Amino acid sequence: MSNTPLLAPDAHLPRMPERKDWGIGVVGAGFIVRDCHLVAYADAGFPVVGITSRTRSTAEEVARSRGVPRVFDSVEDLLDGAEVGIVDLAVPPQDQPEMIRRVVAHPKKPRGILAQKPLAMTIEEARELVSLCESAGIVLQVNQNMRYDHSVRALKALIDGGALGDPVLATIDMRAIPHWMPWAEGLRSLSTFIMSIHHLDTMRYWLGHPSRVLASTRPDPRTKFPHTDGINLYILEYDNGARGCGWDDVWTGPAREGGGAEIGIRWRFEGTRGTAIGTIGWPGWPDRMPSTIDYSTVDDGQWHRPRWPEAWFPDAFAGPMAGLMIALETGTEPDISGRENLGTVALCEAVLTAAAEHRAIAPAV
């Protein structure tokens, strides 16, 4: 038996493109752009050529703080006035479909679009947007950036390499309090399409598209505006016997009401030849808190505990952009293409339906 680690030292890192000079035009100037997108792009050497936002003064402040050379009044002005190869959309989900349509309709089209998750709030509209981009010859990538969380990516490498054997059970246990943005009020879904979508997409990344979904949900006591899906519980069934399970607990006890806090996200993967356990670091934001992975296999019976300095926020945000750039330079499908991401939107729909109708749902794309 060998005690040599099975995980390559760089398995947690994204593959980087050879060509980086596509020229990124950013639409949106919220904190996720200021503190994640633009920081990660600068660190990766991805040039941002301009930014626009609903409020010009906000875009100007972000441009000054992050070294973006130009500010524009609209996405149309951005496309007209700068050499934009990629449009990075970072707008609320209810605004994104119309923004994609505006980009596609513009005479000076970009080569690629990086859209945020959720691509759309319904599977029907998501399909329409994918077809629209395909017809226009624009490569569409979706920023499901949890796939580039470093522990998530490291586990995927172990799964693909066969180190853990056949999948048996994968779980994600979230006990964390998101900061709901004002635009979340009034959407048809709260947790499912904003928070759980990360974990549902990660399960698809690890295990593939499930055959059936069972789900239960209830409102979050802390969130005062009307909603149904605050706390989400779901089970994903696969015909090969594998199971995935998520507890997305955005209440996590009265931690902000005077009770003690025990906040974090833990995941676990059990295969026929090994086990991996890990943590997701983003609840510690704005402090840099790298995610972790520990794993053991029947080959040596030892626990391996690699660690790295990179953290999901902000470092992982370079990954989806890198995947889009690689697709553009090689003429291939991006790793999180709009068409691939239809499976994640369909899975979110299935969770909502399964919870509302109290039955198993097949998440058809």
Number of C-alpha atoms within 10 A of each C-alpha: 7 9 13 10 16 18 17 11 12 11 16 23 19 18 12 15 18 11 12 17 14 21 18 26 29 29 23 24 27 16 10 15 22 18 16 18 22 26 18 21 20 15 11 17 11 21 17 25 22 26 28 26 21 14 12 17 13 15 26 20 15 22 21 13 11 16 14 21 13 18 25 22 14 16 24 17 12 22 22 15 14 17 16 24 21 27 28 25 25 23 22 17 20 16 13 21 19 12 17 21 13 13 20 21 13 13 10 14 21 22 18 24 27 26 26 19 24 26 29 22 21 16 20 13 13 21 18 13 23 22 14 17 19 15 10 12 14 19 24 28 29 27 29 24 22 23 27 23 29 29 30 24 20 22 25 19 18 20 20 11 12 16 22 25 18 17 22 19 19 23 20 23 19 23 20 21 18 13 7 13 8 8 12 18 15 12 14 14 18 22 24 27 28 18 18 25 21 18 23 26 23 23 24 18 17 21 21 12 21 23 16 20 25 22 23 20 22 13 19 21 13 14 14 9 11 13 18 18 23 24 21 25 20 20 19 29 20 16 9 11 10 17 19 24 23 21 20 25 23 23 19 18 19 12 14 12 9 8 9 10 14 10 17 17 19 18 20 20 21 20 19 15 16 21 22 22 20 20 20 25 22 20 18 14 12 10 11 17 17 21 22 22 21 17 25 21 21 14 15 12 13 14 14 17 14 16 15 14 10 17 23 25 26 23 24 23 27 27 25 25 30 23 23 27 27 21 20 21 13 11 10 11 18 23 17 21 21 27 20 16 26 24 21 30 28 19 30 27 21 22 32 24 20 22 22 14 13 12 13 19 21 18 22 16 17
